[in-house]
Amino acid sequence: MNASRYGAVIIGAGPAGEVAASRLNAQDVKVALVERELVGGECAYWACIPSKTLLRPPETRSEAERVAGVSAPAIAWAEVAAYRDFMIRNLDDGGQVDGYRDQGVDVFKGDGRIAGPGLVEVGGQTLQTERIVIATGSDARIPAIDGLEEAGYWTNREATTLAEVPESIVILGGGPVGVELGQFMRRFGARVTIVEHGERLLAREDPAVGELIARTLREEGIGLRLGARAVGVSRREGERVVRLDGGEEVAGRELLVATGRAPRVHGMGLENVGIQPDAKGLKIDERCRAADGVWAIGDVTGVLPFTHVGMYQGRITAADIAGKPVSADYTAIPRVVFCDPEIAAVGLTESQAREQSFEVATARVALADAIARPWTYEQNPRGELGLIADRDREVLVGAWAVAPMAGEWIHYAALAIKTKTPISVLRDTVAQFPTFTEAYLKGVESLGH
Ligand SMILES: Cc1cc2nc3c(=O)[nH]c(=O)nc-3n(C[C@H](O)[C@H](O)[C@H](O)COP(=O)(O)OP(=O)(O)OC[C@H]3O[C@@H](n4cnc5c(N)ncnc54)[C@H](O)[C@@H]3O)c2cc1C
């Protein structure tokens, strides 16, 4: 066999694979990076980057509408779309590939397949290594709904690279992707209906979070069908018509499926290294090892489907390969939904804390009643902060916020949870006036002593 030898072969160049590649390369490990589509992965071209870029212009307009004495700015879709195209590099990863090659990383474009322990095949070549890192990410999970395939649908890929905003759209799924893309399209004029089989949006979060954002979306004119299951799809007069289990029909020019993610595990030769994925993905230990000489990182592990988690696991893997003692800790990873107002959460929800038998104390702070910043920030100020604490240990175990820039200031809670900062210390910590961060003092004071 004529095989090239590498210190590590990474399959998948999304954010997880990229961090592992860069870190290992910096550790003088000779790296082969295998990518079948675009270096940068889902995040850079069809997920995080385009969605946040598209949400920002209407967020700016909404901010202007809420500030006294400011007239709402106009938004030109053509320029928004052009900037989105710039941000997704016009779906061209040539610069990224060159960048890696300049650093000494060998990039192989093609489908990576594990042929056996320490062997990866790509484009007729065989790469030999003692370390394989699987970072193949996830695809949109497509539910089995009668008529869906025939009617045709969008996933996040079409929704984030769209040339024109459709006149109307039905979105299946009221999770972060459905909420973000629904608000973006509504704010660009589409008639939007979100169908969610759970009783609330953002079911993973505390109930208050889903209720607060549902109110906002309804006020903006988004139709919500909660507790409703799509049972059939058909095409009628240029529209996709979705039949719900209660008998109601909802229709839109387009149909977006946003019902979760499925790990990319098929056709990769996992059986050749004794790995059997389950529906969530590849099982890993605290060092991100999936088998002897095999690591798995990012969405394919099903741990938490966020770019920052994949990047963290990339760091853990590189450190493990460097022989450092590592153990991944997922207890204080923030979760953000970049709608307006922003939603951020970290740690446990109240019900998760109770399931873990903590002696739970909670606090809920209506920001406009408690601090000054919401009033200086906008008229009719919005926002709430929720805290979940363990009374026995006197530490925070969870927090959520629905408020402007919550994704930035949730990090205070993330650090407090991660470091198990005593609540007495949080009570004695001074936040700068006037900021949203001041709400934490009100929250921890109302948790009681
Ligand atoms: C609409 C949307 C918005 C999102 N917004 C955010 C956000 O704001 N913040 C956030 O943290 N997360 C967000 N996410 C989640 C985020 O996109 C993912 O968590 C992240 O992309 C996972 O990174 P990854 O490296 O594991 O996988 P991916 O980004 O999926 O990359 C995996 C790469 O592996 C390649 N690959 C797969 N199989 C093979 C193979 N056999 N051979 C070679 N290459 C292969 C793929 O082509 C791909 O390039 C969003 C997701 C969606 C859908």
The ligand as an SDF file (V2000), in Angstrom:
LIG
                    3D

 53 58  0  0  0  0  0  0  0  0999 V2000
  -29.3720   27.9750   10.9250 C   0  0  0  0  0  0  0  0  0  0  0  0
  -28.3700   27.6230   11.9780 C   0  0  0  0  0  0  0  0  0  0  0  0
  -27.8200   28.6200   12.7550 C   0  0  0  0  0  0  0  0  0  0  0  0
  -26.8820   28.3120   13.7150 C   0  0  0  0  0  0  0  0  0  0  0  0
  -26.3720   29.3200   14.4780 N   0  0  0  0  0  0  0  0  0  0  0  0
  -25.4690   29.0420   15.4390 C   0  0  0  0  0  0  0  0  0  0  0  0
  -24.9260   30.0800   16.2340 C   0  0  0  0  0  0  0  0  0  0  0  0
  -25.2660   31.2460   16.0830 O   0  0  0  0  0  0  0  0  0  0  0  0
  -24.0130   29.7570   17.1790 N   0  0  0  0  0  0  0  0  0  0  0  0
  -23.6200   28.4520   17.3840 C   0  0  0  0  0  0  0  0  0  0  0  0
  -22.7980   28.2150   18.2690 O   0  0  0  0  0  0  0  0  0  0  0  0
  -24.1080   27.4510   16.6380 N   0  0  0  0  0  0  0  0  0  0  0  0
  -25.0250   27.7110   15.6720 C   0  0  0  0  0  0  0  0  0  0  0  0
  -25.5040   26.6980   14.8830 N   0  0  0  0  0  0  0  0  0  0  0  0
  -24.9380   25.3330   15.0560 C   0  0  0  0  0  0  0  0  0  0  0  0
  -23.5880   25.2340   14.3260 C   0  0  0  0  0  0  0  0  0  0  0  0
  -23.7580   25.5200   12.9580 O   0  0  0  0  0  0  0  0  0  0  0  0
  -23.0070   23.8520   14.4990 C   0  0  0  0  0  0  0  0  0  0  0  0
  -22.9690   23.5260   15.8680 O   0  0  0  0  0  0  0  0  0  0  0  0
  -21.5880   23.7960   13.9430 C   0  0  0  0  0  0  0  0  0  0  0  0
  -21.5600   24.0860   12.5580 O   0  0  0  0  0  0  0  0  0  0  0  0
  -20.9800   22.4140   14.1870 C   0  0  0  0  0  0  0  0  0  0  0  0
  -19.6490   22.4100   13.7530 O   0  0  0  0  0  0  0  0  0  0  0  0
  -18.9590   21.0590   13.2880 P   0  0  0  0  0  0  0  0  0  0  0  0
  -17.5430   21.4200   12.9710 O   0  0  0  0  0  0  0  0  0  0  0  0
  -19.2250   19.9950   14.2560 O   0  0  0  0  0  0  0  0  0  0  0  0
  -19.7370   20.6090   11.9610 O   0  0  0  0  0  0  0  0  0  0  0  0
  -20.0500   21.3150   10.5680 P   0  0  0  0  0  0  0  0  0  0  0  0
  -20.0340   22.7850   10.6650 O   0  0  0  0  0  0  0  0  0  0  0  0
  -21.3000   20.6460   10.1080 O   0  0  0  0  0  0  0  0  0  0  0  0
  -18.8340   20.8790    9.6370 O   0  0  0  0  0  0  0  0  0  0  0  0
  -18.5720   19.5320    9.3510 C   0  0  0  0  0  0  0  0  0  0  0  0
  -17.8140   19.4290    8.0540 C   0  0  0  0  0  0  0  0  0  0  0  0
  -17.5100   18.0590    7.8080 O   0  0  0  0  0  0  0  0  0  0  0  0
  -17.6250   17.8070    6.4160 C   0  0  0  0  0  0  0  0  0  0  0  0
  -17.8210   16.3600    6.2100 N   0  0  0  0  0  0  0  0  0  0  0  0
  -18.8450   15.6130    6.6190 C   0  0  0  0  0  0  0  0  0  0  0  0
  -18.6500   14.3240    6.3010 N   0  0  0  0  0  0  0  0  0  0  0  0
  -17.4570   14.2670    5.6720 C   0  0  0  0  0  0  0  0  0  0  0  0
  -16.6930   13.2110    5.1150 C   0  0  0  0  0  0  0  0  0  0  0  0
  -17.0940   11.9430    5.1740 N   0  0  0  0  0  0  0  0  0  0  0  0
  -15.5140   13.5220    4.5180 N   0  0  0  0  0  0  0  0  0  0  0  0
  -15.0640   14.8200    4.4830 C   0  0  0  0  0  0  0  0  0  0  0  0
  -15.7520   15.8230    4.9940 N   0  0  0  0  0  0  0  0  0  0  0  0
  -16.9290   15.5640    5.5960 C   0  0  0  0  0  0  0  0  0  0  0  0
  -18.8080   18.6460    5.9950 C   0  0  0  0  0  0  0  0  0  0  0  0
  -18.7920   18.9010    4.6030 O   0  0  0  0  0  0  0  0  0  0  0  0
  -18.6060   19.9040    6.8430 C   0  0  0  0  0  0  0  0  0  0  0  0
  -17.8680   20.8730    6.1360 O   0  0  0  0  0  0  0  0  0  0  0  0
  -26.4630   26.9740   13.9110 C   0  0  0  0  0  0  0  0  0  0  0  0
  -27.0060   25.9400   13.1270 C   0  0  0  0  0  0  0  0  0  0  0  0
  -27.9530   26.2700   12.1700 C   0  0  0  0  0  0  0  0  0  0  0  0
  -28.5210   25.1400   11.3340 C   0  0  0  0  0  0  0  0  0  0  0  0
  1  2  1  0
  2  3  1  0
  2 52  2  0
  3  4  2  0
  4  5  1  0
  4 50  1  0
  5  6  2  0
  6  7  1  0
  6 13  1  0
  7  8  2  0
  7  9  1  0
  9 10  1  0
 10 11  2  0
 10 12  1  0
 12 13  2  0
 13 14  1  0
 14 15  1  0
 14 50  1  0
 15 16  1  0
 16 17  1  0
 16 18  1  0
 18 19  1  0
 18 20  1  0
 20 21  1  0
 20 22  1  0
 22 23  1  0
 23 24  1  0
 24 25  2  0
 24 26  1  0
 24 27  1  0
 27 28  1  0
 28 29  2  0
 28 30  1  0
 28 31  1  0
 31 32  1  0
 32 33  1  0
 33 34  1  0
 33 48  1  0
 34 35  1  0
 35 36  1  0
 35 46  1  0
 36 37  1  0
 36 45  1  0
 37 38  2  0
 38 39  1  0
 39 40  1  0
 39 45  2  0
 40 41  1  0
 40 42  2  0
 42 43  1  0
 43 44  2  0
 44 45  1  0
 46 47  1  0
 46 48  1  0
 48 49  1  0
 50 51  2  0
 51 52  1  0
 52 53  1  0
M  END
$$$$
